[in-house]
Amino acid sequence: MIEATGLRVRWPHTADDVLAGVDLRVDAGERVLLLGTSGSGKSTLLRALAGVVPQQVDASTWGDVRVAGHRVLSPTAPGAPAVPTTTTAVLARDVGTLTQDPWAQLCLPTVEDEVASGLEHRGVPRAQIGRRVREALLAVGAAHLRGRRTAELSGGEGQRVALATVLAARPRVLLLDEPTALLDPAAATAVAHALRRAATGRATLLVEHRLDEQGADEQGADEPARRGTDEARSDGGATDGQDAAAGLPGRVVVLGPAGRVLADGPTADVLRDLAHDLAALGTWLPWWAELAAARVRDLADLPAVAPARAPDDAPVLLQSRDLVVRRGDRTAVAGASLDVRAGRVTAVVGLNGSGKSSLLLALAGLLPAEGVVRGARPALVLQRPEQQLLARTVRDEVAWGPRRARLPDADARTDAALAAHGLTGLAGADPFRLSGGQQRRLAVAAVTVGDHEVVLADEPTFGQDRATWRTCARALRGLADAGRGVVLVTHDVRLVAEVADDVLVLRDGRVLAHGPVDAVLRAGALPRAGLPLPPAVRAALADGRPVAAVLGALAARVGEHAVAGVPA
């Protein structure tokens, strides 16, 4: 179904290949997991297989590529660039592609129209379209969104609708670029199982960072969080990986930073045998492989010291009281009150559509709201980073704010921000040519380089590999430690446990819980909100010491401190 030989891709005006000679074969019915660091070429590989590169996105390409019986790229003279031989329109009949950014695929006004559009373009009989739309939305847990306008969807809701559009067409090949990145943990697990069922008879190439959700129990993703702390400790034990990897695709291909295949083999074997090397590279691992990389069987083996944090009565920099936000005829936020304090990080969590982003936009003054918002004017990192990119180079993007403010140390601030976010090596690159993870780091760097007392960040770690996730987490924590107030919206419960001081839990726009992170986690508020705890957090809670201290000790043991600044 998928055959690539010697595939090379090089962007215009660059000297190095982003893909440097990839050989890959995926047969019908085979599911392959594609791992790699941010910027290693994973998304580019999927785009090249779909014909988007070089037909719609300009690049020089070499190699021989066939997908679903179509010749995508044909070599010409030895050493000369290959030429596309099948249009993307023809390929799209048999190849379903989900991009990193769901909004790049949503173009019609309503969800039903969006999912039906691909069927109409393929000439599916009208009598079948309604049934297939319902089936696809149901498969990804989005049946309740059928009558909604696409412009009103949250990021996670948009991702599910985009995926339903792909699945409704029943393609022979699935190219899926982080299909669960914007989903809450329960939805991510449900979608992973839906994709497993949809893969029957198809060739599937899956880019994914969230490996624990891929293998979680389909019978209610929050089940492990209800077992109690004793079993949570046993969940943290090292295993040989065979059973733990059962939910993952049976084969894994690992791309290195230079766009070359570093490993290709059975998933359990590769993740177990190369756990330490993959962690040092900056690749995400499932929990059992992370323990193997740390060379411990139990978190109790790790020394853990609680980090120094600002007190919970630190000065309030931004305050909301009884905040109500309406989106169309829906009440997105119903009476939220929040104090953003100097030196503290507040995480806002909840299911997709629970009102998290609406709350953040209201705090930033970008959505009308009832109630009170007073205090410092905040800086905002949007969920879609490309919406706030302005310049033609990464360096100019970061320097934009300090230069506009005529700060005397604008260049020094820019250099420091580039280094802090692992972007120094990309300073001359075009922001719009970056991977999704790189764009997100750039947006965070550009917003936080200024002097705003309060920083609001919407899903700042989406699309990050393990090393750049650590870089982003440290940067956010560093802002608070320098005396700023930080509010982050996230589905990443591990980020909450490691970085945040306080957590506000939303469900259907209402505050379900609010307080210090350890207290809220131990009270079981997140599972009650439909958010299961990942294995690492369950094990850290069972350990009994402060969760941030335990997880920080694990990160240090794995050795992430040595690779956190690795350029992507």
Secondary structure as GFF3:
##gff-version 3
##sequence-region A 1 568
A	DSSP	beta_strand	2	10	.	.	.	ID=ss1
A	DSSP	beta_strand	19	26	.	.	.	ID=ss2
A	DSSP	beta_strand	31	36	.	.	.	ID=ss3
A	DSSP	alpha_helix	42	49	.	.	.	ID=ss4
A	DSSP	alpha_helix	52	55	.	.	.	ID=ss5
A	DSSP	beta_strand	60	67	.	.	.	ID=ss6
A	DSSP	beta_strand	70	74	.	.	.	ID=ss7
A	DSSP	beta_strand	83	84	.	.	.	ID=ss8
A	DSSP	alpha_helix	88	91	.	.	.	ID=ss9
A	DSSP	beta_strand	95	98	.	.	.	ID=ss10
A	DSSP	three_ten_helix	102	104	.	.	.	ID=ss11
A	DSSP	alpha_helix	111	121	.	.	.	ID=ss12
A	DSSP	alpha_helix	126	139	.	.	.	ID=ss13
A	DSSP	three_ten_helix	143	145	.	.	.	ID=ss14
A	DSSP	three_ten_helix	150	152	.	.	.	ID=ss15
A	DSSP	alpha_helix	155	168	.	.	.	ID=ss16
A	DSSP	beta_strand	173	177	.	.	.	ID=ss17
A	DSSP	alpha_helix	185	198	.	.	.	ID=ss18
A	DSSP	beta_strand	203	207	.	.	.	ID=ss19
A	DSSP	alpha_helix	211	214	.	.	.	ID=ss20
A	DSSP	three_ten_helix	223	226	.	.	.	ID=ss21
A	DSSP	alpha_helix	229	235	.	.	.	ID=ss22
A	DSSP	beta_strand	251	255	.	.	.	ID=ss23
A	DSSP	beta_strand	261	266	.	.	.	ID=ss24
A	DSSP	alpha_helix	267	273	.	.	.	ID=ss25
A	DSSP	alpha_helix	275	281	.	.	.	ID=ss26
A	DSSP	alpha_helix	287	294	.	.	.	ID=ss27
A	DSSP	three_ten_helix	299	301	.	.	.	ID=ss28
A	DSSP	beta_strand	316	327	.	.	.	ID=ss29
A	DSSP	beta_strand	330	341	.	.	.	ID=ss30
A	DSSP	beta_strand	345	350	.	.	.	ID=ss31
A	DSSP	alpha_helix	356	363	.	.	.	ID=ss32
A	DSSP	beta_strand	370	375	.	.	.	ID=ss33
A	DSSP	beta_strand	379	381	.	.	.	ID=ss34
A	DSSP	three_ten_helix	385	388	.	.	.	ID=ss35
A	DSSP	alpha_helix	394	404	.	.	.	ID=ss36
A	DSSP	alpha_helix	410	420	.	.	.	ID=ss37
A	DSSP	three_ten_helix	424	426	.	.	.	ID=ss38
A	DSSP	three_ten_helix	431	433	.	.	.	ID=ss39
A	DSSP	alpha_helix	436	448	.	.	.	ID=ss40
A	DSSP	beta_strand	454	458	.	.	.	ID=ss41
A	DSSP	alpha_helix	466	481	.	.	.	ID=ss42
A	DSSP	beta_strand	485	489	.	.	.	ID=ss43
A	DSSP	alpha_helix	493	499	.	.	.	ID=ss44
A	DSSP	beta_strand	502	507	.	.	.	ID=ss45
A	DSSP	beta_strand	510	516	.	.	.	ID=ss46
A	DSSP	alpha_helix	517	522	.	.	.	ID=ss47
A	DSSP	alpha_helix	525	528	.	.	.	ID=ss48
A	DSSP	alpha_helix	535	543	.	.	.	ID=ss49
A	DSSP	alpha_helix	547	558	.	.	.	ID=ss50
A	DSSP	three_ten_helix	560	562	.	.	.	ID=ss51
###
